[in-house]
């Protein structure tokens, strides 16, 4: 097999993205360690997604192109949400709105086509098409709502950041544990449900953090830096 530097970069970035993403989930939100893990996650995921799009274009793999573009959108908008101040928007937000809108419609249409054709790919793939398509249309609706309101504030900004990061991590874990990456595991694991656990864990974390931040006051404690952390930054 011919060595591909781009493929090696893609695999390495994907592994680093999953590790740093898991670390960011574990560390206290708003802490220095969380911020460092988050930065590593963003760089790794953007590298993985960009290389995935490049490889998919070369191989004419439309699904992987869509997955790569979707990951770029999710991670970029999640990072911008955390980086910006409350109520801050840019013209870029209007332009990037085309991504979830277009992908959501295309993924839904593909799901309907597979359903009508009696797709042999399995109900899981068809179901995921409808799920991801719906998520993208909801993301587009959220973007429109944010722009019309002049940005997001406080709790809503944290929720927007977290669920987009979690969904981006899910794309990485799903692609690895249920896609090509699953081939490195013994047949015993590939033929069982064990790989479904790490693959779908980011979705479970997404739901957990959504409810914890959206409906409790926990986010005030999690995202306000501690005194020792502030002092360490100053020194």
DOVO-906035 format. One line per field, with one value per atom (N, C-alpha, C): residue number from 1; z, x, y negated; atom name; chain. Coordinates in steps of 0.001 Angstrom, whole numbers. Layout:
// residues N
nr = NUM;... $
zz = Z;... $
xx = X;... $
yy = Y;... $
atom = CA;... $
kette = A;... $
//
This chain:
// residues 235
nr = 1;1;1;2;2;2;3;3;3;4;4;4;5;5;5;6;6;6;7;7;7;8;8;8;9;9;9;10;10;10;11;11;11;12;12;12;13;13;13;14;14;14;15;15;15;16;16;16;17;17;17;18;18;18;19;19;19;20;20;20;21;21;21;22;22;22;23;23;23;24;24;24;25;25;25;26;26;26;27;27;27;28;28;28;29;29;29;30;30;30;31;31;31;32;32;32;33;33;33;34;34;34;35;35;35;36;36;36;37;37;37;38;38;38;39;39;39;40;40;40;41;41;41;42;42;42;43;43;43;44;44;44;45;45;45;46;46;46;47;47;47;48;48;48;49;49;49;50;50;50;51;51;51;52;52;52;53;53;53;54;54;54;55;55;55;56;56;56;57;57;57;58;58;58;59;59;59;60;60;60;61;61;61;62;62;62;63;63;63;64;64;64;65;65;65;66;66;66;67;67;67;68;68;68;69;69;69;70;70;70;71;71;71;72;72;72;73;73;73;74;74;74;75;75;75;76;76;76;77;77;77;78;78;78;79;79;79;80;80;80;81;81;81;82;82;82;83;83;83;84;84;84;85;85;85;86;86;86;87;87;87;88;88;88;89;89;89;90;90;90;91;91;91;92;92;92;93;93;93;94;94;94;95;95;95;96;96;96;97;97;97;98;98;98;99;99;99;100;100;100;101;101;101;102;102;102;103;103;103;104;104;104;105;105;105;106;106;106;107;107;107;108;108;108;109;109;109;110;110;110;111;111;111;112;112;112;113;113;113;114;114;114;115;115;115;116;116;116;117;117;117;118;118;118;119;119;119;120;120;120;121;121;121;122;122;122;123;123;123;124;124;124;125;125;125;126;126;126;127;127;127;128;128;128;129;129;129;130;130;130;131;131;131;132;132;132;133;133;133;134;134;134;135;135;135;136;136;136;137;137;137;138;138;138;139;139;139;140;140;140;141;141;141;142;142;142;143;143;143;144;144;144;145;145;145;146;146;146;147;147;147;148;148;148;149;149;149;150;150;150;151;151;151;152;152;152;153;153;153;154;154;154;155;155;155;156;156;156;157;157;157;158;158;158;159;159;159;160;160;160;161;161;161;162;162;162;163;163;163;164;164;164;165;165;165;166;166;166;167;167;167;168;168;168;169;169;169;170;170;170;171;171;171;172;172;172;173;173;173;174;174;174;175;175;175;176;176;176;177;177;177;178;178;178;179;179;179;180;180;180;181;181;181;182;182;182;183;183;183;184;184;184;185;185;185;186;186;186;187;187;187;188;188;188;189;189;189;190;190;190;191;191;191;192;192;192;193;193;193;194;194;194;195;195;195;196;196;196;197;197;197;198;198;198;199;199;199;200;200;200;201;201;201;202;202;202;203;203;203;204;204;204;205;205;205;206;206;206;207;207;207;208;208;208;209;209;209;210;210;210;211;211;211;212;212;212;213;213;213;214;214;214;215;215;215;216;216;216;217;217;217;218;218;218;219;219;219;220;220;220;221;221;221;222;222;222;223;223;223;224;224;224;225;225;225;226;226;226;227;227;227;228;228;228;229;229;229;230;230;230;231;231;231;232;232;232;233;233;233;234;234;234;235;235;235 $
zz = 0;0;0;-880;-986;214;776;1939;1544;2308;2049;3241;3088;4200;4677;3732;4107;4951;4572;5347;6740;6817;8120;8990;8373;9104;9579;8738;9072;10272;10246;11331;12639;12544;13737;14364;13511;14011;14634;14025;14576;15943;16113;17411;18466;18098;19039;19373;18376;18612;19616;19515;20459;21865;21967;23288;23933;23172;23721;23989;23167;23403;24696;24940;26182;27381;27230;28320;28605;27548;27732;28447;28217;28901;30380;30700;32080;32931;32376;33153;33449;34541;34958;33877;33495;32460;32945;32111;32466;33069;33374;33964;32880;33313;32371;31611;32329;31675;30635;30953;29975;28743;28958;27835;26948;27567;26790;26015;26674;25992;24864;25105;24078;22858;23077;21950;21138;21843;21150;20368;20949;20271;19000;19079;17914;16776;17090;16061;15455;16303;15822;14949;15389;14651;13318;13316;12056;11061;11575;10721;10190;11075;10668;9624;9858;8945;7593;7598;6340;5518;6169;5451;4967;5736;5319;4051;4009;2814;1600;1793;695;164;1072;659;7;539;-6;-1410;-1640;-2983;-3979;-3590;-4471;-4812;-3825;-4007;-4403;-4596;-4992;-3987;-2697;-1637;-1081;-1598;-1234;261;838;2252;3130;2801;3604;3413;2219;1993;2906;2933;3767;5245;5664;7051;7452;6548;6836;6932;5995;6007;7249;7603;8801;10055;10149;11306;11363;10212;10170;10672;10253;10673;12181;12703;14116;15020;14744;15603;15492;14280;14091;14812;14638;15283;16798;17273;18719;19291;18588;19039;19033;17980;17899;19005;19333;20384;21723;22012;23267;23236;22081;21952;22016;21446;21380;22695;22752;23904;23686;24742;24630;23597;22740;21778;20599;20381;19271;18068;16910;15663;14550;13496;12344;11056;9941;8638;8322;8904;8714;9155;10195;10708;9690;8916;7868;6738;6409;5319;5698;6926;7347;7574;7662;7811;6646;5483;4309;4517;5376;5570;6214;7410;8002;7210;6587;5791;4600;3840;2659;3013;4012;4405;4996;5792;6394;5343;4342;3265;2473;2113;1312;2054;3354;4137;4299;4495;4606;3289;2188;865;632;1010;842;1688;2900;3757;3166;2623;1988;780;-16;-1190;-803;231;684;1210;1910;2456;1341;332;-792;-1623;-1704;-2511;-1745;-476;343;534;978;1097;1866;1335;1968;2930;3088;3951;5427;5730;7130;7677;8626;9215;9996;10533;11325;10477;9251;8369;7946;7616;7229;8406;9586;10772;11086;10916;11168;10155;8936;7932;8372;8844;9324;10589;11467;12714;12427;11642;11360;10526;9592;8803;9676;10626;11541;12441;12909;13758;13003;11732;10940;10697;10449;10258;11560;12682;13977;14239;13824;13972;13134;11918;11054;11679;12244;12917;14106;14825;15947;15494;14353;13804;13435;12791;12397;13641;14641;15881;16534;16542;17140;16409;15084;14288;14434;14471;14608;15987;16995;18354;18643;17658;17866;18667;18594;19290;20384;21087;22211;23492;24605;25872;26978;27883;29100;28898;29516;29502;28090;27220;25852;25079;25379;24702;25104;26373;26867;26258;26208;25626;24163;23418;21996;21821;22650;22566;22859;23931;24365;23391;22919;22092;20723;20219;18933;19068;20163;20403;20585;21355;21591;20301;19462;18209;17269;17278;16489;16969;18291;18846;18485;18446;18064;16630;15745;14367;14310;15142;15176;15765;16909;17542;16709;16112;15273;14051;13425;12247;12588;13783;14165;14637;15619;16218;15368;14485;13641;12168;11825;10433;10185;9436;9053;10261;11289;12455;13206;13045;13765;13320;12157;11626;12458;13281;14092;15331;15630;16800;16436;17398;17132;16651;15915;15372;16472;17637;18760;19117;19074;19396;18230;17006;15845;15680;16115;15973;17206;18129;19343;19414;20520;20693;21476;21852;22711;22064;20749;20077;19987;20186;20159;21358;22463;23689;23505;23115;22916;21721;20737;19554;19902;20718;21036;22374;23079;24367;24255;23218;23110;23036;22438;22393;23791;24586;25964;26766;26547;27229;26767;25490;24948;25689;25845;26538;27994;28648;30059;30258;29470;29636;29240;28234;27813;28965;29606;30693;31925;32193;33379;33256;32062;31868;31608;30844;30437;31568;32446;33427;34879;35102;36473;36507;37701;37862;37904;37504;37580;36698;35570;34640;35264;36233;36890;37704;38326;39099;38194;37093;36229;35393;34946;33954;34522;35828;36457;36966;36503;36913;38403;38982;40395;40651;41911;42271;41976;42301;42069;40602;39758;38323;37772;38296;37856;38250;39480;39942;39136;38734;37961;36583;36030;34715;34819;35908;36064;36270;36947;37206;36032 $
xx = 849;0;892;598;1399;1146;2253;2148;1544;572;-86;122;911;1114;-194;-1100;-2380;-3209;-3209;-3958;-3354;-2022;-1349;-1691;-1710;-2081;-3515;-4393;-5810;-6005;-5350;-5486;-4912;-3719;-3083;-3921;-4420;-5250;-6539;-7118;-8339;-8125;-7013;-6708;-6478;-5703;-5452;-6751;-7624;-8899;-9757;-9795;-10597;-10012;-8681;-8037;-8229;-7945;-8088;-9546;-10445;-11864;-12332;-11855;-12196;-11630;-10399;-9786;-10573;-11014;-11789;-13106;-13679;-14911;-14672;-13503;-13202;-12828;-11987;-11507;-12638;-12481;-13481;-13647;-14883;-15170;-14759;-14010;-13509;-12123;-11594;-10265;-9190;-7938;-6833;-6648;-6743;-6573;-7656;-8875;-9959;-9680;-9183;-8886;-7781;-6735;-5632;-6087;-6865;-7388;-8332;-9118;-10041;-9315;-8223;-7442;-6837;-6314;-5756;-6841;-8039;-9163;-9542;-9627;-10011;-9006;-7722;-6684;-6703;-6815;-6815;-8025;-9199;-10426;-10477;-10014;-9999;-9027;-7894;-6924;-7500;-8141;-8754;-9838;-10695;-11809;-11319;-10353;-9834;-9159;-8379;-7727;-8750;-9830;-10887;-11573;-11839;-12468;-11554;-10277;-9311;-9266;-9166;-9116;-10429;-11540;-12845;-13048;-12546;-12642;-11848;-10659;-9827;-10495;-11233;-11859;-13336;-13826;-15225;-16201;-15941;-16796;-17649;-18853;-19719;-20063;-20308;-20679;-19551;-18318;-17180;-16903;-17194;-17051;-18023;-19271;-20287;-19906;-19402;-19010;-17867;-16895;-15771;-16188;-17030;-17510;-18347;-19172;-20008;-19147;-18087;-17197;-16509;-16062;-15443;-16403;-17651;-18669;-18914;-19117;-19440;-18321;-17105;-15973;-15656;-15719;-15419;-16426;-17709;-18733;-18716;-18395;-18288;-17125;-16008;-14831;-15101;-15740;-16054;-17020;-17957;-18919;-18221;-17217;-16485;-15522;-14956;-13947;-14559;-15745;-16361;-17036;-17396;-18125;-19619;-20387;-21843;-22337;-23239;-23864;-22991;-21895;-20996;-21259;-21506;-21690;-20891;-20672;-19916;-20632;-20199;-20760;-20481;-19397;-19055;-20190;-20928;-22021;-23145;-23363;-24386;-23938;-22661;-22150;-22133;-21684;-21563;-22928;-23976;-25339;-25713;-25086;-25380;-24976;-23991;-23486;-24533;-25050;-26045;-27349;-27708;-28942;-28822;-27741;-27550;-27344;-26488;-26222;-27461;-28214;-29414;-30412;-30618;-31553;-31037;-29749;-29169;-29197;-28869;-28853;-30256;-31231;-32611;-33100;-32788;-33187;-32563;-31285;-30615;-31292;-31680;-32358;-33691;-34435;-35715;-35492;-34483;-34177;-33804;-32985;-32612;-33824;-34707;-35904;-36833;-37017;-37882;-37308;-35979;-35329;-35143;-35570;-35382;-33909;-33168;-31716;-31287;-30265;-29700;-28568;-28311;-27217;-27549;-28814;-29188;-29977;-30869;-31703;-30922;-29744;-28939;-28463;-28013;-27510;-28642;-29795;-30944;-31386;-31446;-31827;-30854;-29553;-28551;-28664;-29088;-29273;-30358;-31484;-32558;-32148;-31406;-30965;-30022;-28969;-27986;-28600;-29485;-30150;-30990;-31700;-32522;-31666;-30544;-29640;-29106;-28759;-28221;-29268;-30494;-31551;-31840;-31755;-31913;-30751;-29548;-28386;-28562;-29086;-29346;-30390;-31438;-32463;-31872;-30966;-30301;-29431;-28761;-27945;-28814;-29943;-30856;-31371;-31759;-32265;-31190;-29950;-28852;-28631;-28641;-28377;-29494;-30734;-31857;-31892;-31385;-31361;-30096;-29197;-27967;-26929;-26912;-25922;-26522;-25648;-26091;-25464;-26128;-25711;-25718;-24738;-24698;-24869;-25915;-26178;-26334;-27038;-27253;-25936;-25007;-23715;-22934;-23011;-22336;-22952;-24287;-24985;-24596;-24577;-24222;-22802;-21892;-20503;-20402;-21046;-20915;-21529;-22750;-23383;-22717;-22174;-21479;-20138;-19448;-18204;-18472;-19513;-19849;-20243;-21002;-21422;-20224;-19305;-18095;-17286;-17197;-16500;-17209;-18534;-19303;-18996;-18831;-18494;-17155;-16207;-14890;-14981;-15660;-15755;-16600;-17674;-18508;-17753;-16988;-16218;-15149;-14563;-13485;-14014;-14902;-15345;-16362;-17073;-18059;-17660;-16590;-16153;-14890;-13979;-12747;-11889;-11925;-11102;-11464;-12706;-13144;-12397;-11750;-11047;-9827;-9337;-8157;-8533;-9834;-10281;-10528;-10387;-10670;-12099;-12308;-13635;-14678;-14259;-15190;-15831;-15052;-15580;-16399;-15921;-16631;-18015;-18188;-19478;-20364;-19947;-20738;-21170;-21823;-22313;-21321;-20160;-19227;-18697;-18478;-17943;-18974;-20240;-21278;-21150;-20614;-20522;-19589;-18315;-17454;-17880;-18532;-18962;-20050;-21009;-22159;-22023;-20912;-20721;-20787;-20189;-20308;-21743;-22646;-24050;-24660;-24281;-24769;-24244;-22971;-22397;-23061;-23413;-24100;-25411;-26183;-27474;-27262;-26263;-25981;-25629;-24683;-24247;-25334;-26122;-27207;-28165;-28624;-29589;-28941;-27673;-27027;-26801;-26396;-26128;-27407;-28305;-29514;-30515;-30633;-31715;-31242;-29940;-29440;-28510;-28060;-27110;-25670;-25469;-24130;-23137;-23620;-22696;-22013;-22689;-22081;-20862;-20940;-19811;-18728;-19144;-18182;-17369;-17971;-17323;-16750;-16858;-16174;-14829;-13720;-12407;-12185;-11471;-11160;-10070;-9953;-8988;-7577;-7258;-5908;-5563;-6567;-6320;-6079;-6824;-6642;-5255;-4840;-3533;-2416;-2609;-1590;-1442;-2550;-2504;-1754;-1995;-1344;170;556;1976;2661 $
yy = 1191;0;-1251;-2209;-3423;-4335;-4844;-5719;-7055;-7510;-8784;-9707;-10756;-11702;-12325;-12604;-13217;-12272;-10979;-9988;-9835;-9820;-9728;-10937;-12113;-13334;-13245;-12736;-12608;-11678;-10535;-9562;-10104;-10715;-11269;-12373;-13268;-14372;-13847;-12812;-12240;-11626;-10901;-10306;-11385;-12411;-13510;-14248;-14366;-15037;-14300;-12957;-12183;-12246;-12174;-12224;-13598;-14657;-16009;-16351;-15832;-16060;-15405;-14178;-13496;-14256;-14769;-15537;-16806;-17487;-18711;-18441;-17248;-16880;-16601;-16067;-15685;-16893;-17773;-18917;-19896;-20613;-21592;-22655;-22909;-23891;-25282;-25976;-27288;-27264;-26065;-25962;-26084;-26274;-26392;-25083;-23959;-22658;-22416;-22835;-22701;-23554;-24759;-25650;-25079;-24532;-23953;-22722;-21857;-20675;-21080;-22133;-22614;-23153;-23873;-24391;-23249;-22235;-21074;-20350;-20279;-19630;-20374;-21688;-22487;-22323;-22451;-22321;-20918;-19899;-18517;-18231;-18680;-18393;-19136;-20377;-21119;-20484;-20014;-19329;-18022;-17265;-16009;-16229;-17213;-17471;-17973;-18894;-19429;-18333;-17480;-16378;-15360;-15170;-14248;-14750;-16048;-16624;-16463;-16725;-16598;-15162;-14190;-12788;-12361;-12838;-12464;-13032;-14233;-14822;-13989;-13549;-12729;-11396;-10848;-9541;-9644;-10868;-11105;-10484;-10683;-10159;-11293;-11419;-12542;-12561;-11382;-11328;-11850;-11480;-11923;-13415;-13916;-15353;-16110;-15636;-16273;-16169;-15005;-14828;-15740;-15907;-16788;-18243;-18679;-20061;-20323;-19340;-19468;-19614;-18828;-18912;-20268;-20761;-22085;-23150;-23054;-24025;-23965;-22762;-22607;-23100;-22657;-23013;-24501;-25038;-26462;-27347;-27054;-27883;-27706;-26501;-26287;-27086;-27079;-27830;-29328;-29834;-31258;-31677;-30789;-31091;-31304;-30462;-30598;-31778;-32066;-33121;-34515;-34667;-35989;-36380;-37644;-38156;-37974;-38162;-38095;-39104;-38635;-39535;-39909;-39212;-39563;-38657;-39256;-38519;-39186;-38437;-38945;-38544;-39121;-38767;-37309;-36769;-35353;-34444;-34847;-34024;-33890;-34933;-34863;-33941;-33990;-33162;-31682;-31395;-30003;-29360;-30164;-29649;-28737;-28939;-28116;-26664;-26426;-25066;-24151;-24461;-23559;-23509;-24619;-24624;-23686;-23848;-23007;-21550;-21287;-19902;-19241;-19990;-19425;-18970;-19791;-19433;-18245;-18266;-17181;-15850;-15884;-14644;-14086;-14953;-14507;-13899;-14550;-14032;-12662;-12525;-11229;-10154;-10492;-9534;-9085;-10033;-9706;-8807;-9113;-8299;-6875;-6713;-5380;-4624;-5336;-4708;-4242;-5080;-4720;-3585;-3545;-2506;-1208;-1181;8;310;-696;-590;649;1302;2493;2126;840;413;551;771;957;-209;117;-918;-1938;-1531;-2460;-3626;-3334;-4389;-5318;-4740;-5563;-6430;-5812;-6568;-7684;-7422;-8445;-9582;-9266;-10315;-11289;-10751;-11612;-12363;-11680;-12319;-13474;-13221;-14258;-15385;-15028;-16057;-16977;-16382;-17169;-18052;-17496;-18271;-19482;-19280;-20386;-21471;-21075;-22073;-22816;-22115;-22778;-23737;-23328;-24208;-25465;-25297;-26445;-27366;-26762;-27567;-28315;-27655;-28315;-29470;-29307;-30397;-31601;-31314;-32396;-33123;-32357;-32949;-33816;-33311;-34066;-35382;-35334;-36530;-37561;-37089;-38007;-38660;-37955;-38499;-39304;-39345;-40097;-39367;-38023;-37227;-36372;-35632;-34809;-35349;-35074;-35662;-34616;-34724;-33927;-32443;-31913;-30479;-29938;-30674;-30216;-30101;-30984;-30940;-29689;-29336;-28139;-26883;-26844;-25694;-25527;-26627;-26582;-26039;-26483;-26022;-24526;-24075;-22697;-21694;-21969;-20950;-20833;-21908;-21836;-21115;-21342;-20619;-19125;-18789;-17386;-16683;-17360;-16756;-16563;-17520;-17360;-16168;-15987;-14833;-13541;-13561;-12373;-11951;-12905;-12566;-11833;-12279;-11633;-10225;-10081;-8768;-7805;-8322;-7467;-6974;-7863;-7483;-6452;-6588;-5672;-4321;-4332;-3077;-2315;-3017;-2342;-2333;-3054;-3132;-2333;-2939;-2256;-1892;-2752;-2508;-1241;-773;423;1672;1618;2786;3169;2253;2560;3371;3453;4199;5662;6577;7984;8193;9253;9551;9659;10152;10297;8966;7885;6564;5992;6226;5672;6276;7505;8184;8024;7166;6948;5486;5147;3773;2916;3487;2778;1504;1533;353;-767;-413;-1447;-2392;-1878;-2685;-3881;-3678;-4851;-5690;-5056;-5803;-6814;-6397;-7257;-7975;-7766;-8430;-9957;-10582;-12045;-12538;-11738;-12145;-12127;-11123;-11063;-12256;-12599;-13757;-15046;-15100;-16273;-16501;-15426;-15530;-15919;-15311;-15600;-17063;-17567;-18952;-19941;-19572;-20468;-20723;-19651;-19813;-20438;-20089;-20637;-22139;-22580;-24000;-24788;-24188;-24911;-25084;-24102;-24135;-24211;-24394;-24575;-25781;-26117;-27216;-26719;-25464;-24877;-25620;-26163;-26801;-28024;-28671;-29829;-29411;-28235;-27741;-27167;-26541;-25863;-26827;-27909;-28754;-30044;-30245;-31366;-30873;-31438;-30946;-31118;-30147;-30217;-31246;-31673;-32708;-32254;-30981;-30475;-30451;-30178;-30140;-31537;-32524;-33886;-34375;-34041;-34456;-33811;-32533;-31856;-32457;-32949;-33598;-34915;-35663;-36970;-36838;-35735;-35541;-34885 $
atom = N;CA;C;N;CA;C;N;CA;C;N;CA;C;N;CA;C;N;CA;C;N;CA;C;N;CA;C;N;CA;C;N;CA;C;N;CA;C;N;CA;C;N;CA;C;N;CA;C;N;CA;C;N;CA;C;N;CA;C;N;CA;C;N;CA;C;N;CA;C;N;CA;C;N;CA;C;N;CA;C;N;CA;C;N;CA;C;N;CA;C;N;CA;C;N;CA;C;N;CA;C;N;CA;C;N;CA;C;N;CA;C;N;CA;C;N;CA;C;N;CA;C;N;CA;C;N;CA;C;N;CA;C;N;CA;C;N;CA;C;N;CA;C;N;CA;C;N;CA;C;N;CA;C;N;CA;C;N;CA;C;N;CA;C;N;CA;C;N;CA;C;N;CA;C;N;CA;C;N;CA;C;N;CA;C;N;CA;C;N;CA;C;N;CA;C;N;CA;C;N;CA;C;N;CA;C;N;CA;C;N;CA;C;N;CA;C;N;CA;C;N;CA;C;N;CA;C;N;CA;C;N;CA;C;N;CA;C;N;CA;C;N;CA;C;N;CA;C;N;CA;C;N;CA;C;N;CA;C;N;CA;C;N;CA;C;N;CA;C;N;CA;C;N;CA;C;N;CA;C;N;CA;C;N;CA;C;N;CA;C;N;CA;C;N;CA;C;N;CA;C;N;CA;C;N;CA;C;N;CA;C;N;CA;C;N;CA;C;N;CA;C;N;CA;C;N;CA;C;N;CA;C;N;CA;C;N;CA;C;N;CA;C;N;CA;C;N;CA;C;N;CA;C;N;CA;C;N;CA;C;N;CA;C;N;CA;C;N;CA;C;N;CA;C;N;CA;C;N;CA;C;N;CA;C;N;CA;C;N;CA;C;N;CA;C;N;CA;C;N;CA;C;N;CA;C;N;CA;C;N;CA;C;N;CA;C;N;CA;C;N;CA;C;N;CA;C;N;CA;C;N;CA;C;N;CA;C;N;CA;C;N;CA;C;N;CA;C;N;CA;C;N;CA;C;N;CA;C;N;CA;C;N;CA;C;N;CA;C;N;CA;C;N;CA;C;N;CA;C;N;CA;C;N;CA;C;N;CA;C;N;CA;C;N;CA;C;N;CA;C;N;CA;C;N;CA;C;N;CA;C;N;CA;C;N;CA;C;N;CA;C;N;CA;C;N;CA;C;N;CA;C;N;CA;C;N;CA;C;N;CA;C;N;CA;C;N;CA;C;N;CA;C;N;CA;C;N;CA;C;N;CA;C;N;CA;C;N;CA;C;N;CA;C;N;CA;C;N;CA;C;N;CA;C;N;CA;C;N;CA;C;N;CA;C;N;CA;C;N;CA;C;N;CA;C;N;CA;C;N;CA;C;N;CA;C;N;CA;C;N;CA;C;N;CA;C;N;CA;C;N;CA;C;N;CA;C;N;CA;C;N;CA;C;N;CA;C;N;CA;C;N;CA;C;N;CA;C;N;CA;C;N;CA;C;N;CA;C;N;CA;C;N;CA;C;N;CA;C;N;CA;C;N;CA;C;N;CA;C;N;CA;C;N;CA;C;N;CA;C;N;CA;C;N;CA;C;N;CA;C;N;CA;C;N;CA;C;N;CA;C;N;CA;C;N;CA;C;N;CA;C;N;CA;C;N;CA;C;N;CA;C;N;CA;C;N;CA;C;N;CA;C;N;CA;C;N;CA;C;N;CA;C;N;CA;C;N;CA;C;N;CA;C;N;CA;C;N;CA;C;N;CA;C;N;CA;C;N;CA;C;N;CA;C;N;CA;C;N;CA;C;N;CA;C;N;CA;C;N;CA;C;N;CA;C;N;CA;C;N;CA;C $
kette = A;A;A;A;A;A;A;A;A;A;A;A;A;A;A;A;A;A;A;A;A;A;A;A;A;A;A;A;A;A;A;A;A;A;A;A;A;A;A;A;A;A;A;A;A;A;A;A;A;A;A;A;A;A;A;A;A;A;A;A;A;A;A;A;A;A;A;A;A;A;A;A;A;A;A;A;A;A;A;A;A;A;A;A;A;A;A;A;A;A;A;A;A;A;A;A;A;A;A;A;A;A;A;A;A;A;A;A;A;A;A;A;A;A;A;A;A;A;A;A;A;A;A;A;A;A;A;A;A;A;A;A;A;A;A;A;A;A;A;A;A;A;A;A;A;A;A;A;A;A;A;A;A;A;A;A;A;A;A;A;A;A;A;A;A;A;A;A;A;A;A;A;A;A;A;A;A;A;A;A;A;A;A;A;A;A;A;A;A;A;A;A;A;A;A;A;A;A;A;A;A;A;A;A;A;A;A;A;A;A;A;A;A;A;A;A;A;A;A;A;A;A;A;A;A;A;A;A;A;A;A;A;A;A;A;A;A;A;A;A;A;A;A;A;A;A;A;A;A;A;A;A;A;A;A;A;A;A;A;A;A;A;A;A;A;A;A;A;A;A;A;A;A;A;A;A;A;A;A;A;A;A;A;A;A;A;A;A;A;A;A;A;A;A;A;A;A;A;A;A;A;A;A;A;A;A;A;A;A;A;A;A;A;A;A;A;A;A;A;A;A;A;A;A;A;A;A;A;A;A;A;A;A;A;A;A;A;A;A;A;A;A;A;A;A;A;A;A;A;A;A;A;A;A;A;A;A;A;A;A;A;A;A;A;A;A;A;A;A;A;A;A;A;A;A;A;A;A;A;A;A;A;A;A;A;A;A;A;A;A;A;A;A;A;A;A;A;A;A;A;A;A;A;A;A;A;A;A;A;A;A;A;A;A;A;A;A;A;A;A;A;A;A;A;A;A;A;A;A;A;A;A;A;A;A;A;A;A;A;A;A;A;A;A;A;A;A;A;A;A;A;A;A;A;A;A;A;A;A;A;A;A;A;A;A;A;A;A;A;A;A;A;A;A;A;A;A;A;A;A;A;A;A;A;A;A;A;A;A;A;A;A;A;A;A;A;A;A;A;A;A;A;A;A;A;A;A;A;A;A;A;A;A;A;A;A;A;A;A;A;A;A;A;A;A;A;A;A;A;A;A;A;A;A;A;A;A;A;A;A;A;A;A;A;A;A;A;A;A;A;A;A;A;A;A;A;A;A;A;A;A;A;A;A;A;A;A;A;A;A;A;A;A;A;A;A;A;A;A;A;A;A;A;A;A;A;A;A;A;A;A;A;A;A;A;A;A;A;A;A;A;A;A;A;A;A;A;A;A;A;A;A;A;A;A;A;A;A;A;A;A;A;A;A;A;A;A;A;A;A;A;A;A;A;A;A;A;A;A;A;A;A;A;A;A;A;A;A;A;A;A;A;A;A;A;A;A;A;A;A;A;A;A;A;A;A;A;A;A;A;A;A;A;A;A;A;A;A;A;A;A;A;A;A;A;A;A;A;A;A;A;A;A;A;A;A;A;A;A;A;A;A;A;A;A $
//
